[in-house]
Amino acid sequence: MSQSESVPLSRRRLLSGAAGLAGALGLAAGCGSVAPSSQSSSTGGSKGKLKLTLFAFLGGDLATMPKAFAKEYEASHRNVQIDIYEQSNTVGYAKMLAQQKADPHRPLVNLGFFNAETTVQGVGDRMWSKLDYSAMSNASDISKQFQRPDQYGIGIGADQFGLVYNHQKLSSAPTSWADLWNPTYKGQLCLFQNPWYAVFMAAKLHGGSIDDMEPGWKLWQDKADQIRLMVDSNPQYLNVLSSGTAPLTTYFAGTGQQWIDSGAPLKYVVPKEGAISLPVYLQSVAGSTDSQLEVAQDMINEMISPKWSARWADASVETPANTKAVLPAKLAHLPAFSAHTREHFIDVDYAVVGKNNAAWQQRWNRDVSSHI
């Protein structure tokens, strides 16, 4: 059986403990390479250490938690070296896929943070190695919505789509997804390119679903004049919202809160129907050596602990997946992070989103944007 096949690690091997793991790695290092020679350049760290590359999101403070974790993990596992690869999922995953095709036994990274759409794509591309939840002491504390039946990855947190508005420019606060097409806000809406989530919610509130978006497409074709403009970058987004050029939108709670914290006159609203959950998963990458896969699963188990799940929530402004994680004080009072919000997330089949995303973008441009 090849290492690129997705097979869970044995419970016995993983639960040998940190000391046993370090000892095993030390023995391997003392005997020479910890991996076959064909993989030595991708697994061999300095002074014979086992090297793993951890994929972290690029931008803002998103790499602060992975870097802090890597430093602490290396300190307690002295035969392990962790390199950080910072990149967006869009760019980084394309490079991972190219490397997989060039040599499936020399992956670009060994584990990392991946959004829901990339996770689904990776399952289809056979990019991931299955985790063994039964061998992970923290897996049982992860909310069920962040666990995957296929065990390809496990959630560490979730951002969400809700409503963001300029409270100085709108006389009445939006409360519902339906306010995006409410005549009260006509000509005051801005959206980011390819807002499939706005189409999805229009469909959902008019008898459709993620598998039947037609009611949503019909509504937005008829309501295109609700939209003042489309934006294609976060700086532009912040400018048009803050200036009041277009004071209403639907966007990430995390990004919205960062704008608010920077002083923008904005508020984030959890729609009464619920916010759309955008989970972030930790994945182990297929093609890694057995030693790398064992350490990767151990690292993932530690990262989903209450301590590191809370640290991730603080850095990413996300809801932690671990039910025992203590929310950072700066987030605990916000509606986006309440237990009620988490319990009423609107879940989305991201396999459908990934399959249709390109076609949806074309249709939005043709049927909606062209009529703004």
LINDA-V942408 format. One record per residue. RES is the residue in three letters. SS is DSSP state (@ for helix, = for strand, . for the rest). NEAR is the number of other ideal C-beta (glycine too) atoms within 8 Angstrom. Layout:
# LINDA-V942408
res=RES ss=SS near=NEAR
res=RES ss=SS near=NEAR
This chain:
# LINDA-V942408
res=MET ss=. near=3
res=SER ss=. near=6
res=GLN ss=. near=10
res=SER ss=. near=8
res=GLU ss=. near=7
res=SER ss=. near=8
res=VAL ss=. near=7
res=PRO ss=. near=8
res=LEU ss=. near=12
res=SER ss=. near=8
res=ARG ss=@ near=9
res=ARG ss=@ near=6
res=ARG ss=@ near=8
res=LEU ss=@ near=14
res=LEU ss=. near=7
res=SER ss=. near=8
res=GLY ss=@ near=6
res=ALA ss=@ near=8
res=ALA ss=@ near=6
res=GLY ss=@ near=8
res=LEU ss=@ near=13
res=ALA ss=@ near=12
res=GLY ss=@ near=8
res=ALA ss=@ near=9
res=LEU ss=@ near=16
res=GLY ss=@ near=9
res=LEU ss=@ near=8
res=ALA ss=@ near=11
res=ALA ss=@ near=13
res=GLY ss=@ near=7
res=CYS ss=. near=5
res=GLY ss=. near=4
res=SER ss=. near=9
res=VAL ss=. near=11
res=ALA ss=. near=13
res=PRO ss=. near=7
res=SER ss=@ near=6
res=SER ss=@ near=5
res=GLN ss=@ near=11
res=SER ss=@ near=10
res=SER ss=@ near=6
res=SER ss=@ near=9
res=THR ss=@ near=14
res=GLY ss== near=12
res=GLY ss=. near=10
res=SER ss=@ near=5
res=LYS ss=@ near=5
res=GLY ss=@ near=9
res=LYS ss=. near=13
res=LEU ss== near=17
res=LYS ss== near=12
res=LEU ss== near=15
res=THR ss== near=11
res=LEU ss== near=15
res=PHE ss== near=12
res=ALA ss== near=13
res=PHE ss== near=11
res=LEU ss=. near=9
res=GLY ss=. near=5
res=GLY ss=. near=4
res=ASP ss=. near=6
res=LEU ss=. near=12
res=ALA ss=. near=11
res=THR ss=@ near=8
res=MET ss=@ near=13
res=PRO ss=@ near=11
res=LYS ss=@ near=10
res=ALA ss=@ near=9
res=PHE ss=@ near=13
res=ALA ss=@ near=11
res=LYS ss=@ near=8
res=GLU ss=@ near=8
res=TYR ss=@ near=12
res=GLU ss=@ near=11
res=ALA ss=@ near=7
res=SER ss=@ near=7
res=HIS ss=. near=12
res=ARG ss=. near=8
res=ASN ss=. near=10
res=VAL ss== near=15
res=GLN ss== near=10
res=ILE ss== near=12
res=ASP ss== near=8
res=ILE ss== near=11
res=TYR ss== near=12
res=GLU ss== near=7
res=GLN ss== near=10
res=SER ss=. near=8
res=ASN ss=@ near=11
res=THR ss=@ near=6
res=VAL ss=@ near=8
res=GLY ss=@ near=14
res=TYR ss=@ near=12
res=ALA ss=@ near=8
res=LYS ss=@ near=10
res=MET ss=@ near=14
res=LEU ss=@ near=10
res=ALA ss=@ near=8
res=GLN ss=@ near=11
res=GLN ss=@ near=13
res=LYS ss=@ near=6
res=ALA ss=@ near=6
res=ASP ss=. near=6
res=PRO ss=. near=10
res=HIS ss=. near=10
res=ARG ss=. near=10
res=PRO ss=. near=14
res=LEU ss=. near=9
res=VAL ss=. near=12
res=ASN ss=. near=13
res=LEU ss== near=14
res=GLY ss== near=12
res=PHE ss== near=11
res=PHE ss== near=14
res=ASN ss== near=10
res=ALA ss=@ near=12
res=GLU ss=@ near=11
res=THR ss=@ near=10
res=THR ss=@ near=15
res=VAL ss=@ near=12
res=GLN ss=@ near=11
res=GLY ss=@ near=13
res=VAL ss=@ near=11
res=GLY ss=@ near=6
res=ASP ss=. near=8
res=ARG ss=. near=8
res=MET ss=. near=12
res=TRP ss== near=14
res=SER ss== near=11
res=LYS ss=. near=11
res=LEU ss=. near=14
res=ASP ss=. near=13
res=TYR ss=@ near=10
res=SER ss=@ near=6
res=ALA ss=@ near=11
res=MET ss=. near=14
res=SER ss=. near=5
res=ASN ss=. near=12
res=ALA ss=@ near=13
res=SER ss=@ near=6
res=ASP ss=@ near=9
res=ILE ss== near=14
res=SER ss=. near=10
res=LYS ss=@ near=5
res=GLN ss=@ near=9
res=PHE ss=@ near=12
res=GLN ss== near=11
res=ARG ss=. near=9
res=PRO ss=. near=4
res=ASP ss=. near=6
res=GLN ss=. near=11
res=TYR ss=. near=12
res=GLY ss=. near=13
res=ILE ss== near=17
res=GLY ss== near=17
res=ILE ss== near=16
res=GLY ss== near=14
res=ALA ss== near=13
res=ASP ss== near=13
res=GLN ss== near=15
res=PHE ss== near=11
res=GLY ss== near=15
res=LEU ss== near=14
res=VAL ss== near=14
res=TYR ss== near=15
res=ASN ss== near=12
res=HIS ss=. near=9
res=GLN ss=. near=5
res=LYS ss=. near=9
res=LEU ss=. near=12
res=SER ss=. near=2
res=SER ss=. near=5
res=ALA ss=. near=8
res=PRO ss=. near=14
res=THR ss=. near=7
res=SER ss=. near=9
res=TRP ss=@ near=11
res=ALA ss=@ near=7
res=ASP ss=@ near=12
res=LEU ss=@ near=15
res=TRP ss=. near=9
res=ASN ss=. near=10
res=PRO ss=@ near=4
res=THR ss=@ near=6
res=TYR ss=@ near=13
res=LYS ss=. near=8
res=GLY ss=. near=7
res=GLN ss=. near=10
res=LEU ss== near=12
res=CYS ss== near=14
res=LEU ss== near=11
res=PHE ss== near=10
res=GLN ss=. near=8
res=ASN ss=. near=8
res=PRO ss=. near=10
res=TRP ss=@ near=11
res=TYR ss=@ near=10
res=ALA ss=@ near=12
res=VAL ss=@ near=14
res=PHE ss=@ near=13
res=MET ss=@ near=15
res=ALA ss=@ near=16
res=ALA ss=@ near=18
res=LYS ss=@ near=12
res=LEU ss=. near=8
res=HIS ss=. near=9
res=GLY ss=. near=4
res=GLY ss=. near=11
res=SER ss== near=7
res=ILE ss=. near=11
res=ASP ss=. near=6
res=ASP ss== near=8
res=MET ss=. near=13
res=GLU ss=@ near=8
res=PRO ss=@ near=12
res=GLY ss=@ near=16
res=TRP ss=@ near=12
res=LYS ss=@ near=8
res=LEU ss=@ near=12
res=TRP ss=@ near=15
res=GLN ss=@ near=10
res=ASP ss=@ near=6
res=LYS ss=. near=8
res=ALA ss=@ near=11
res=ASP ss=@ near=8
res=GLN ss=@ near=10
res=ILE ss== near=11
res=ARG ss== near=10
res=LEU ss== near=9
res=MET ss== near=10
res=VAL ss== near=11
res=ASP ss=. near=6
res=SER ss=. near=6
res=ASN ss=@ near=6
res=PRO ss=@ near=6
res=GLN ss=@ near=9
res=TYR ss=@ near=13
res=LEU ss=@ near=10
res=ASN ss=@ near=9
res=VAL ss=@ near=13
res=LEU ss=@ near=18
res=SER ss=@ near=11
res=SER ss=@ near=6
res=GLY ss=. near=9
res=THR ss=. near=10
res=ALA ss=. near=12
res=PRO ss=. near=10
res=LEU ss== near=15
res=THR ss== near=13
res=THR ss== near=13
res=TYR ss== near=10
res=PHE ss== near=9
res=ALA ss=@ near=13
res=GLY ss=@ near=10
res=THR ss=@ near=10
res=GLY ss=@ near=13
res=GLN ss=@ near=13
res=GLN ss=@ near=10
res=TRP ss=@ near=13
res=ILE ss=@ near=11
res=ASP ss=@ near=6
res=SER ss=. near=6
res=GLY ss=. near=4
res=ALA ss=. near=9
res=PRO ss=. near=7
res=LEU ss== near=13
res=LYS ss== near=8
res=TYR ss== near=14
res=VAL ss== near=12
res=VAL ss=. near=13
res=PRO ss=. near=12
res=LYS ss=. near=6
res=GLU ss=. near=9
res=GLY ss=. near=10
res=ALA ss=. near=14
res=ILE ss== near=13
res=SER ss== near=11
res=LEU ss== near=11
res=PRO ss== near=12
res=VAL ss== near=16
res=TYR ss== near=15
res=LEU ss== near=15
res=GLN ss== near=13
res=SER ss== near=16
res=VAL ss== near=15
res=ALA ss=. near=14
res=GLY ss=. near=10
res=SER ss=. near=14
res=THR ss=. near=11
res=ASP ss=@ near=7
res=SER ss=@ near=12
res=GLN ss=@ near=13
res=LEU ss=@ near=14
res=GLU ss=@ near=12
res=VAL ss=@ near=14
res=ALA ss=@ near=15
res=GLN ss=@ near=15
res=ASP ss=@ near=11
res=MET ss=@ near=14
res=ILE ss=@ near=14
res=ASN ss=@ near=13
res=GLU ss=@ near=11
res=MET ss=@ near=12
res=ILE ss=. near=18
res=SER ss=. near=10
res=PRO ss=@ near=11
res=LYS ss=@ near=7
res=TRP ss=@ near=13
res=SER ss=@ near=16
res=ALA ss=@ near=14
res=ARG ss=@ near=11
res=TRP ss=@ near=15
res=ALA ss=@ near=17
res=ASP ss=@ near=11
res=ALA ss=@ near=10
res=SER ss=@ near=14
res=VAL ss=. near=12
res=GLU ss=. near=11
res=THR ss== near=12
res=PRO ss== near=12
res=ALA ss=. near=15
res=ASN ss== near=15
res=THR ss=. near=6
res=LYS ss=. near=6
res=ALA ss=. near=12
res=VAL ss=. near=6
res=LEU ss=. near=10
res=PRO ss=. near=9
res=ALA ss=@ near=5
res=LYS ss=@ near=5
res=LEU ss=@ near=13
res=ALA ss=@ near=8
res=HIS ss=. near=3
res=LEU ss=. near=9
res=PRO ss=@ near=8
res=ALA ss=@ near=14
res=PHE ss=@ near=11
res=SER ss=. near=9
res=ALA ss=@ near=5
res=HIS ss=@ near=6
res=THR ss=@ near=15
res=ARG ss=@ near=10
res=GLU ss=@ near=6
res=HIS ss=. near=8
res=PHE ss=. near=13
res=ILE ss== near=11
res=ASP ss=. near=6
res=VAL ss=. near=12
res=ASP ss=. near=8
res=TYR ss=@ near=10
res=ALA ss=@ near=7
res=VAL ss=@ near=10
res=VAL ss=@ near=14
res=GLY ss=@ near=10
res=LYS ss=@ near=6
res=ASN ss=@ near=9
res=ASN ss=@ near=11
res=ALA ss=@ near=6
res=ALA ss=@ near=7
res=TRP ss=@ near=12
res=GLN ss=@ near=10
res=GLN ss=@ near=8
res=ARG ss=@ near=10
res=TRP ss=@ near=14
res=ASN ss=@ near=9
res=ARG ss=@ near=8
res=ASP ss=@ near=10
res=VAL ss=. near=13
res=SER ss=@ near=9
res=SER ss=@ near=7
res=HIS ss=@ near=8
res=ILE ss=. near=10
